Amino acid sequence: MELREMRAFVAVAEEGSLSAAARRLHLSQPALSQTISTLERELGVELLMRSSTGVKITEAGLTLLTEARAVLARHDQALAAVARHTATGGGVLRIGIPLELPLDLLTRPLADLAEAYPDTRVQPYHLSTAAQVAALRADELDVGLLREHPVGPDLDAVQVAEERLGVLVSTDHAAKIVGPGGIHLDALAGLDWVGFPRSGSPAWYDELTAILRSHGLDLGPPAPEGQELIAPVKFAAVSTGHAFALAPPDWPHPIPDGITWSPLVGHPLVRRTWAAWKAESHRRDLGHLIVALGQSTPT
């Protein structure tokens, strides 16, 4: 059994469908389905029960899921640990940071880094996912925090955060559609989505808009290229009563009067963040930071 097969199976089991897992892994659905079928033949057991509504994991699949997660976590940790012994730290560690990063994601890992490698100076750069990937490949960043898993063998990545997005709507409109468990996504029909330009994170944008459209939402005009989707932009659009915006539950920005945040029923929108770095990197301080980020994993 290969690591790529384990990662594929874990993704399908966690997503509950082949299509969602294929998007997460940046694979075609037929290729992913073939990988799972090959794995089942190799093991001689049925891991998943397929249906028109998705997949359901079998008892054998649950056993493999537990073991596969442990193996993959140990593998990723081992890679980072070995890197600490192959090159020194010190100097500048350049980190790419997107908007709306979870508050606790970097606090403890950076504190651990400062204690272990006091000579390393961290230089943050605010960049979109696409810009970070380009900067990593141009050796202008040492590690990036991305909204989508990078494609290609030149970059390694580990998931470090998972956020269940909620929604910002005008308080008047919220009074009409908020239920005991929050707002159903399809209840936002008729409102424009305050979105971000696709060029900033194409795979995440496509995943997000596909889910919104599947619930009957009209996304409205696309966001202008180069527009920063900062809090004031969201608030200005939502306050008109004709738009909604997405935000995590621990959003650090004070929400003004007239605007309400609510969870989405069933948590259909999950935003993930990956730490990515050059596969050929052997910096000890970078390895230390990656391990610390992987251990924090706020949700």
Secondary structure, DSSP 8 states (H G I E B T S, - for coil): --HHHHHHHHHHHHHSSHHHHHHHHT--HHHHHHHHHHHHHHHTS--EEEETTEEEE-HHHHHHHHHHHHHHHHHHHHHHHHHTTTS---EEEEEEE-SS--TTTTHHHHHHHHHH-TTEEEEEEE--HHHHHHHHHTTS-SEEEESS---STTEEEEEEEEEE-EEEEEHHHHHHH-BTTBB-GGGGTTSEE----GGG-HHHHHHHHHHHHHTT----S---TT----HHHHHHHHTTTSEEEEE-TT--S---TTEEEE-BTT---EEEEEEEEETT---HHHHHHHHHHHHH---
